[in-house]
Amino acid sequence: MIYDYKVKDKSGNEVSLEQYKGKVLLIVNTATGCGFTPQYDGLQKLYAKYKDQGFEILDFPCNQFFEQAPGDNEEIAQFCKINFGTAFQTFGKIEVNGENASDLYKFLKAQAPKAEEDDASEGFYKKLQDLGFTTSGDDIKWNFTKFLVDREGKVLARFAPTVEPEKLDAKIKALL
């Protein structure tokens, strides 16, 4: 169950995900120097719209994809706050793939091994391959992959980086 996991906040303190019991969660691996970084704006809009109804966004910066999350945890959080007005929780930087992947992300990938994609996904993945970047199996393909979790802690879906946050509005609303 997702509530069994502990993660580190941006200050390095251990945080239990149990505190999010009963909430609808959108868990996202992010980066501040990525072409998808403007999605922070859409994430913040969703958060502002639904936070009072039991919705939370858990932001996990990740530097595994062409090192697009430079800086320390505090610098990343400040960047997001200043540039996008983010008010949701930013955690400490993590890895999402490989032997150093966080236990939370290992769990998320096992629960939702394939991402729901949109029309832009195939072309985006082709560009990554052309750049020599490949992943396999249930690996996270890039920054801004999103996982939707219901109030009971069940991972319902995984969304490709190209799926903009606004496109998840109806799915989130239905869970609240």
BALUM-832105 format. One record per residue (C-alpha): x, y, z; residue in one letter. Coordinates in steps of 0.25 Angstrom, whole numbers, plus 5000, padded with zeros to 4 digits. Each point is the difference from the previous one (the first is absolute). Layout:
<pts>
XYZA;...
</pts>
This chain:
<pts>
500050005000M;500550144997I;499950045014Y;501149915004D;501050084993Y;500950115006K;500750114992V;500950115003K;499550155000D;500850114994K;500850015013S;500349865001G;499049965010N;499349874999E;498550014997V;499049895001S;499050004988L;499049955011E;499750155002Q;499350004987Y;499049895003K;498650044995G;500650094989K;500049994985V;501450014996L;500850044987L;501449965002I;501050064989V;501549994998N;500450144995T;501150084995A;500350155000T;500850004986G;499149924992C;499150034988G;498849955009F;500450105011T;498850094997P;499149895004Q;500250055014Y;499050114997D;499049894997G;500349925012L;499950135009Q;498650034993K;499549865003L;500550015014Y;499450135003A;498749954994K;499949875008Y;500950015013K;498850045009D;499349874995Q;501049915004G;501050004988F;501550015002E;501250004990I;501349945004L;501250064992D;501249914999F;501250074993P;500849914992C;501450024993N;500049874992Q;499650064987F;501150074994F;500250075013E;498950104999Q;499850025015A;501350075004P;500150065013G;499749965014D;498649975006N;499850145005E;500450064987E;499149924992I;498850035010A;500350154999Q;500149994985F;498649944999C;499450095010K;500650134994I;499749964985N;498749925002F;499450045013G;500049855005T;499449985013A;500049855000F;501049915007Q;501449994993T;500849885006F;501549974999G;500749974987K;499849854997I;500449894989E;498849944993V;500749894992N;501249905002G;500649945013E;499950135007N;498550034997A;499250045012S;499249895006D;498750084998L;500350014985Y;500349854999K;498649985006F;499350104991L;500649944988K;499649865004A;498650045003Q;499950084986A;501149954991P;499450064987K;499750154999A;498750054993E;500550084988E;499550114992D;500250044985D;501350065003A;500649895007S;500549914989E;500750124993G;500750045013F;500549865003Y;500549994986K;500850135002K;500649945013L;500449884992Q;500750094990D;500850065011L;500549875004G;499150005013F;499349865002T;499349945011T;499449865002S;498849935006G;499350085011D;501050115001D;499650145001I;500250064986K;500350145004W;499750125009N;498550035003F;499549865000T;498850005009K;499349905009F;498650015005L;499749945013V;498649995006D;499550035015R;500349855004E;501450014995G;499849924987K;500950044988V;498950024989L;500850054989A;501350054994R;500150114990F;501150034990A;500850135001P;499250054988T;498749995007V;499850145005E;499550025015P;498750074995E;499649874992K;499949935014L;499050105006D;498749914997A;500749875005K;500450085013I;498750065002K;499349864999A;500949955011L;499650125010L;
</pts>
